[in-house]
Amino acid sequence: MANEKTAYQEKLEAQLEEIEAQMKKWRAKLNQLRADARIEAERQLDGLEQQRDNVRKQLNELRESSGDTWENMKSSVDDALNDLKQSFNNVMDRMR
């Protein structure tokens, strides 16, 4: 079970790192936007960063959990990550 938990954590971490890399890429492009578009893009990226922080917090709590507790937390973390991915994709579609 410990190996399953570790594999799950590594998978989540890799997914978060991919999203974070894309967010940094888009944040770097903000200066190329018009002022009004830049303000809206910053607001949207700020929201994504808040969602990311929530997922990271839940992942840290999962890391600290023991026994079967992590299995119970897994669904909540999966839901939060899926929400982040969906929000990320929506924001990226609007920014393209």
DSSP file (Angstrom, degrees, kcal/mol; ACC not computed):
  #  RESIDUE AA STRUCTURE BP1 BP2  ACC     N-H-->O    O-->H-N    N-H-->O    O-->H-N    TCO  KAPPA ALPHA  PHI   PSI    X-CA   Y-CA   Z-CA
    1    1 A M     >        0   0    0      0, 0.0     4,-2.3     0, 0.0     5,-0.2   0.000 360.0 360.0 360.0 -34.2    0.0    0.0    0.0
    2    2 A A  H  >  +     0   0    0      1,-0.2     4,-2.5     2,-0.2     5,-0.2   0.890 360.0  50.7 -63.2 -38.5    2.9    2.4    0.7
    3    3 A N  H  > S+     0   0    0      2,-0.2     4,-2.6     1,-0.2    -1,-0.2   0.888 109.3  50.7 -66.2 -38.1    4.1    1.9   -2.9
    4    4 A E  H  > S+     0   0    0      2,-0.2     4,-2.3     1,-0.2    -2,-0.2   0.908 111.1  48.6 -64.5 -42.2    0.7    2.7   -4.2
    5    5 A K  H  X S+     0   0    0     -4,-2.3     4,-2.6     2,-0.2    -2,-0.2   0.924 112.5  48.2 -63.9 -44.8    0.5    5.8   -2.1
    6    6 A T  H  X S+     0   0    0     -4,-2.5     4,-2.5     2,-0.2    -2,-0.2   0.915 111.9  49.1 -62.5 -44.1    4.0    6.9   -3.3
    7    7 A A  H  X S+     0   0    0     -4,-2.6     4,-2.2     2,-0.2    -1,-0.2   0.903 111.6  49.8 -62.3 -41.3    3.2    6.3   -6.9
    8    8 A Y  H  X S+     0   0    0     -4,-2.3     4,-2.5     2,-0.2    -2,-0.2   0.927 111.1  48.7 -62.7 -46.4   -0.1    8.3   -6.6
    9    9 A Q  H  X S+     0   0    0     -4,-2.6     4,-2.7     1,-0.2    -2,-0.2   0.907 111.8  49.3 -61.6 -42.8    1.8   11.2   -4.9
   10   10 A E  H  X S+     0   0    0     -4,-2.5     4,-2.3     2,-0.2    -1,-0.2   0.886 110.5  50.8 -64.9 -39.1    4.4   11.2   -7.7
   11   11 A K  H  X S+     0   0    0     -4,-2.2     4,-2.0     2,-0.2    -2,-0.2   0.932 112.7  46.0 -63.9 -46.2    1.7   11.1  -10.4
   12   12 A L  H  X S+     0   0    0     -4,-2.5     4,-2.7     1,-0.2    -2,-0.2   0.916 111.7  51.8 -62.1 -43.8   -0.1   14.1   -8.8
   13   13 A E  H  X S+     0   0    0     -4,-2.7     4,-2.6     1,-0.2    -1,-0.2   0.909 109.2  50.0 -61.2 -43.0    3.1   16.0   -8.3
   14   14 A A  H  X S+     0   0    0     -4,-2.3     4,-1.9     2,-0.2    -1,-0.2   0.897 111.5  48.8 -62.8 -40.8    4.0   15.5  -12.0
   15   15 A Q  H  X S+     0   0    0     -4,-2.0     4,-2.1     2,-0.2    -2,-0.2   0.906 112.1  48.5 -66.3 -41.8    0.6   16.7  -13.1
   16   16 A L  H  X S+     0   0    0     -4,-2.7     4,-2.9     1,-0.2    -2,-0.2   0.909 109.9  52.1 -63.5 -42.1    0.9   19.8  -10.9
   17   17 A E  H  X S+     0   0    0     -4,-2.6     4,-2.4     2,-0.2    -1,-0.2   0.884 108.5  51.2 -63.2 -38.5    4.4   20.6  -12.2
   18   18 A E  H  X S+     0   0    0     -4,-1.9     4,-1.9     2,-0.2    -1,-0.2   0.930 112.5  45.4 -63.6 -45.9    3.1   20.4  -15.8
   19   19 A I  H  X S+     0   0    0     -4,-2.1     4,-2.5     1,-0.2    -2,-0.2   0.921 112.6  51.3 -63.7 -43.6    0.2   22.8  -15.0
   20   20 A E  H  X S+     0   0    0     -4,-2.9     4,-2.4     1,-0.2    -2,-0.2   0.895 107.8  52.5 -61.5 -40.3    2.6   25.1  -13.1
   21   21 A A  H  X S+     0   0    0     -4,-2.4     4,-2.0     1,-0.2    -1,-0.2   0.911 111.3  46.6 -61.7 -42.6    5.0   25.2  -16.0
   22   22 A Q  H  X S+     0   0    0     -4,-1.9     4,-2.4     2,-0.2    -2,-0.2   0.884 110.8  52.4 -67.1 -38.4    2.2   26.2  -18.4
   23   23 A M  H  X S+     0   0    0     -4,-2.5     4,-2.6     2,-0.2    -2,-0.2   0.910 109.6  48.8 -64.2 -41.4    1.0   28.8  -16.0
   24   24 A K  H  X S+     0   0    0     -4,-2.4     4,-2.1     2,-0.2    -1,-0.2   0.896 109.8  52.8 -64.0 -39.8    4.5   30.3  -15.7
   25   25 A K  H  X S+     0   0    0     -4,-2.0     4,-1.0     1,-0.2    -2,-0.2   0.931 113.0  43.1 -60.7 -46.6    4.7   30.3  -19.5
   26   26 A W  H  X S+     0   0    0     -4,-2.4     4,-0.6     1,-0.2     3,-0.4   0.871 110.6  55.2 -69.3 -36.8    1.4   32.2  -19.8
   27   27 A R  H >< S+     0   0    0     -4,-2.6     3,-1.1     1,-0.2     4,-0.4   0.894 104.9  54.5 -63.5 -37.4    2.3   34.6  -17.0
   28   28 A A  H >< S+     0   0    0     -4,-2.1     3,-0.5     1,-0.2    -1,-0.2   0.803 106.1  53.2 -64.3 -28.9    5.5   35.5  -18.9
   29   29 A K  H >< S+     0   0    0     -4,-1.0     3,-1.8    -3,-0.4     4,-0.3   0.549  82.5  91.8 -82.7  -8.0    3.4   36.4  -22.0
   30   30 A L  G X< S+     0   0    0     -3,-1.1     3,-2.0    -4,-0.6    -1,-0.2   0.839  75.1  64.0 -58.3 -35.1    1.1   38.7  -20.1
   31   31 A N  G <  S+     0   0    0     -3,-0.5    -1,-0.3    -4,-0.4    -2,-0.1   0.710  95.3  61.0 -64.5 -17.6    3.2   41.8  -20.9
   32   32 A Q  G <  S+     0   0    0     -3,-1.8    -1,-0.3    -4,-0.1    -2,-0.2   0.557  91.1  88.9 -84.1  -7.9    2.5   41.3  -24.6
   33   33 A L  S <  S-     0   0    0     -3,-2.0    -3,-0.0    -4,-0.3     0, 0.0  -0.501  88.4 -96.4 -89.3 157.4   -1.3   41.8  -24.0
   34   34 A R     >  -     0   0    0     -2,-0.2     4,-3.0     1,-0.1     5,-0.2  -0.270  45.1-103.1 -60.9 159.3   -3.3   45.0  -24.1
   35   35 A A  H  > S+     0   0    0      1,-0.2     4,-2.3     2,-0.2     5,-0.2   0.908 120.6  45.4 -56.8 -47.3   -3.8   46.5  -20.6
   36   36 A D  H  > S+     0   0    0      1,-0.2     4,-1.8     2,-0.2    -1,-0.2   0.897 116.1  46.1 -67.4 -38.8   -7.5   45.3  -20.3
   37   37 A A  H  > S+     0   0    0      2,-0.2     4,-2.6     1,-0.2    -1,-0.2   0.878 111.5  52.9 -68.8 -36.9   -6.7   41.8  -21.6
   38   38 A R  H  X S+     0   0    0     -4,-3.0     4,-2.8     2,-0.2     5,-0.2   0.914 107.5  50.9 -64.8 -42.5   -3.6   41.6  -19.3
   39   39 A I  H  X S+     0   0    0     -4,-2.3     4,-2.1    -5,-0.2    -1,-0.2   0.926 113.1  45.4 -61.0 -45.2   -5.7   42.5  -16.2
   40   40 A E  H  X S+     0   0    0     -4,-1.8     4,-2.3     2,-0.2    -2,-0.2   0.908 113.5  49.6 -65.1 -42.3   -8.3   39.9  -17.1
   41   41 A A  H  X S+     0   0    0     -4,-2.6     4,-2.8     1,-0.2     5,-0.2   0.902 110.3  50.6 -64.4 -40.6   -5.6   37.3  -17.8
   42   42 A E  H  X S+     0   0    0     -4,-2.8     4,-2.6     2,-0.2    -1,-0.2   0.909 109.7  51.0 -62.4 -41.6   -3.8   38.1  -14.5
   43   43 A R  H  X S+     0   0    0     -4,-2.1     4,-1.9    -5,-0.2    -2,-0.2   0.922 112.4  46.3 -61.7 -43.9   -7.1   37.7  -12.6
   44   44 A Q  H  X S+     0   0    0     -4,-2.3     4,-2.1     1,-0.2    -2,-0.2   0.911 113.1  48.3 -67.3 -42.1   -7.7   34.3  -14.2
   45   45 A L  H  X S+     0   0    0     -4,-2.8     4,-2.5     2,-0.2    -1,-0.2   0.876 108.4  55.2 -66.1 -36.0   -4.2   33.1  -13.6
   46   46 A D  H  X S+     0   0    0     -4,-2.6     4,-1.9     2,-0.2    -1,-0.2   0.915 107.6  50.0 -60.7 -41.8   -4.5   34.3   -9.9
   47   47 A G  H  X S+     0   0    0     -4,-1.9     4,-2.1     1,-0.2    -2,-0.2   0.902 109.9  50.2 -62.3 -41.4   -7.6   32.1   -9.6
   48   48 A L  H  X S+     0   0    0     -4,-2.1     4,-2.9     1,-0.2    -2,-0.2   0.898 108.0  53.3 -63.6 -39.7   -5.7   29.1  -11.1
   49   49 A E  H  X S+     0   0    0     -4,-2.5     4,-2.5     2,-0.2    -1,-0.2   0.873 107.4  51.4 -64.7 -35.6   -2.9   29.7   -8.6
   50   50 A Q  H  X S+     0   0    0     -4,-1.9     4,-1.9     2,-0.2    -1,-0.2   0.922 111.4  47.1 -65.3 -43.2   -5.4   29.6   -5.7
   51   51 A Q  H  X S+     0   0    0     -4,-2.1     4,-2.2     2,-0.2    -2,-0.2   0.916 111.9  51.2 -62.8 -42.3   -6.8   26.3   -7.0
   52   52 A R  H  X S+     0   0    0     -4,-2.9     4,-2.9     1,-0.2    -2,-0.2   0.913 107.9  52.0 -60.5 -43.5   -3.3   25.0   -7.4
   53   53 A D  H  X S+     0   0    0     -4,-2.5     4,-2.4     1,-0.2    -1,-0.2   0.875 108.3  52.0 -61.0 -37.6   -2.4   26.0   -3.9
   54   54 A N  H  X S+     0   0    0     -4,-1.9     4,-2.4     2,-0.2    -1,-0.2   0.918 111.0  46.5 -64.2 -44.1   -5.5   24.1   -2.7
   55   55 A V  H  X S+     0   0    0     -4,-2.2     4,-2.6     1,-0.2    -2,-0.2   0.926 112.5  50.1 -64.2 -43.6   -4.5   21.0   -4.5
   56   56 A R  H  X S+     0   0    0     -4,-2.9     4,-2.4     2,-0.2    -2,-0.2   0.894 109.8  51.3 -62.7 -39.2   -0.9   21.3   -3.2
   57   57 A K  H  X S+     0   0    0     -4,-2.4     4,-2.3     2,-0.2    -1,-0.2   0.932 111.7  46.8 -62.1 -45.8   -2.3   21.7    0.4
   58   58 A Q  H  X S+     0   0    0     -4,-2.4     4,-2.3     1,-0.2    -2,-0.2   0.886 110.9  52.3 -64.6 -37.8   -4.4   18.6    0.0
   59   59 A L  H  X S+     0   0    0     -4,-2.6     4,-2.3     2,-0.2    -1,-0.2   0.907 109.2  49.9 -63.9 -41.0   -1.4   16.7   -1.5
   60   60 A N  H  X S+     0   0    0     -4,-2.4     4,-1.6     2,-0.2    -2,-0.2   0.899 110.6  49.6 -63.8 -40.1    0.7   17.7    1.5
   61   61 A E  H  X S+     0   0    0     -4,-2.3     4,-0.9     1,-0.2    -1,-0.2   0.890 109.9  51.7 -64.3 -38.5   -2.1   16.5    3.9
   62   62 A L  H >< S+     0   0    0     -4,-2.3     3,-0.7     1,-0.2    -2,-0.2   0.905 106.7  53.5 -64.0 -41.0   -2.2   13.2    2.0
   63   63 A R  H 3< S+     0   0    0     -4,-2.3    -1,-0.2     1,-0.2    -2,-0.2   0.871 109.6  48.8 -60.0 -36.7    1.5   12.8    2.3
   64   64 A E  H 3< S+     0   0    0     -4,-1.6    -1,-0.2    -5,-0.1    -2,-0.2   0.662  94.7  97.9 -78.4 -16.4    1.2   13.3    6.1
   65   65 A S    <<  -     0   0    0     -4,-0.9     2,-0.3    -3,-0.7    -3,-0.0  -0.254  58.4-155.1 -74.2 161.3   -1.6   10.7    6.3
   66   66 A S    >   -     0   0    0     -2,-0.0     3,-1.7     0, 0.0     4,-0.3  -0.888  47.0  -6.5-132.7 163.4   -1.1    7.2    7.3
   67   67 A G  T >  S-     0   0    0     -2,-0.3     3,-0.7     1,-0.3     4,-0.3  -0.191 124.5 -17.7  57.3-138.1   -2.8    3.8    6.9
   68   68 A D  T 3> S+     0   0    0      1,-0.2     4,-1.5     2,-0.2     3,-0.5   0.549 116.4  89.3 -79.7  -7.7   -6.2    3.8    5.1
   69   69 A T  H <> S+     0   0    0     -3,-1.7     4,-1.5     1,-0.2    -1,-0.2   0.885  83.1  55.6 -58.3 -39.2   -6.7    7.5    5.7
   70   70 A W  H <> S+     0   0    0     -3,-0.7     4,-1.5    -4,-0.3    -1,-0.2   0.854 102.2  56.6 -65.1 -33.4   -4.9    8.4    2.5
   71   71 A E  H  > S+     0   0    0     -3,-0.5     4,-0.6    -4,-0.3    -1,-0.2   0.894 106.8  49.7 -62.4 -39.2   -7.3    6.2    0.5
   72   72 A N  H  < S+     0   0    0     -4,-1.5     4,-0.5     1,-0.2     3,-0.3   0.825 112.8  47.0 -68.0 -31.6  -10.2    8.2    1.9
   73   73 A M  H  X S+     0   0    0     -4,-1.5     4,-2.2     1,-0.2     3,-0.3   0.714  92.2  81.9 -81.1 -22.1   -8.5   11.5    0.9
   74   74 A K  H  X S+     0   0    0     -4,-1.5     4,-2.8     1,-0.2     5,-0.2   0.864  88.5  51.6 -55.5 -43.9   -7.7   10.3   -2.6
   75   75 A S  H  X S+     0   0    0     -4,-0.6     4,-2.5    -3,-0.3    -1,-0.2   0.907 110.3  48.6 -62.1 -43.5  -11.1   11.1   -4.0
   76   76 A S  H  > S+     0   0    0     -4,-0.5     4,-2.3    -3,-0.3    -1,-0.2   0.905 113.2  47.1 -64.6 -42.0  -11.1   14.6   -2.7
   77   77 A V  H  X S+     0   0    0     -4,-2.2     4,-2.6     2,-0.2    -2,-0.2   0.914 111.8  51.1 -66.4 -42.8   -7.6   15.3   -4.1
   78   78 A D  H  X S+     0   0    0     -4,-2.8     4,-2.7    -5,-0.2    -2,-0.2   0.921 110.6  49.1 -59.6 -44.1   -8.6   13.8   -7.4
   79   79 A D  H  X S+     0   0    0     -4,-2.5     4,-2.4     1,-0.2    -2,-0.2   0.921 111.6  48.5 -62.4 -44.1  -11.6   16.0   -7.6
   80   80 A A  H  X S+     0   0    0     -4,-2.3     4,-2.1     2,-0.2    -1,-0.2   0.897 113.1  47.6 -64.1 -40.4   -9.6   19.1   -6.7
   81   81 A L  H  X S+     0   0    0     -4,-2.6     4,-2.7     2,-0.2    -2,-0.2   0.909 111.4  50.1 -67.7 -41.5   -7.0   18.2   -9.4
   82   82 A N  H  X S+     0   0    0     -4,-2.7     4,-2.4     2,-0.2    -2,-0.2   0.894 110.2  50.7 -63.7 -39.3   -9.6   17.6  -12.0
   83   83 A D  H  X S+     0   0    0     -4,-2.4     4,-2.7     2,-0.2     5,-0.2   0.913 110.9  49.3 -62.2 -42.7  -11.3   20.9  -11.2
   84   84 A L  H  X S+     0   0    0     -4,-2.1     4,-3.0     2,-0.2    -2,-0.2   0.930 110.8  49.5 -62.1 -46.1   -7.9   22.6  -11.5
   85   85 A K  H  X S+     0   0    0     -4,-2.7     4,-2.7     2,-0.2    -2,-0.2   0.918 112.6  47.4 -60.1 -44.1   -7.2   20.9  -14.9
   86   86 A Q  H  X S+     0   0    0     -4,-2.4     4,-2.4     2,-0.2    -2,-0.2   0.933 114.3  46.1 -64.5 -45.9  -10.7   21.9  -16.2
   87   87 A S  H  X S+     0   0    0     -4,-2.7     4,-2.6     2,-0.2     5,-0.2   0.916 112.6  51.8 -61.5 -42.8  -10.3   25.5  -15.0
   88   88 A F  H  X S+     0   0    0     -4,-3.0     4,-2.8    -5,-0.2    -2,-0.2   0.936 110.5  47.4 -59.2 -48.2   -6.8   25.6  -16.5
   89   89 A N  H  X S+     0   0    0     -4,-2.7     4,-2.2     1,-0.2    -1,-0.2   0.895 112.0  50.7 -62.8 -40.2   -8.0   24.3  -19.9
   90   90 A N  H  X S+     0   0    0     -4,-2.4     4,-1.8     2,-0.2    -1,-0.2   0.922 112.8  45.6 -62.5 -44.7  -10.8   26.9  -19.9
   91   91 A V  H  X S+     0   0    0     -4,-2.6     4,-1.8     1,-0.2    -2,-0.2   0.925 112.7  50.2 -65.8 -44.2   -8.5   29.7  -19.1
   92   92 A M  H  X S+     0   0    0     -4,-2.8     4,-1.1     1,-0.2    -1,-0.2   0.878 107.9  53.9 -64.2 -37.1   -5.9   28.6  -21.7
   93   93 A D  H  < S+     0   0    0     -4,-2.2     3,-0.3     1,-0.2    -1,-0.2   0.903 111.0  46.2 -62.5 -40.3   -8.6   28.3  -24.3
   94   94 A R  H  < S+     0   0    0     -4,-1.8    -1,-0.2     1,-0.2    -2,-0.2   0.802 111.7  51.8 -71.6 -28.8   -9.7   31.9  -23.7
   95   95 A M  H  <        0   0    0     -4,-1.8    -1,-0.2     1,-0.2    -2,-0.2   0.631 360.0 360.0 -84.8 -13.8   -6.1   33.2  -23.7
   96   96 A R     <        0   0    0     -4,-1.1    -1,-0.2    -3,-0.3    -2,-0.1   0.490 360.0 360.0 -78.6 360.0   -5.1   31.7  -27.0
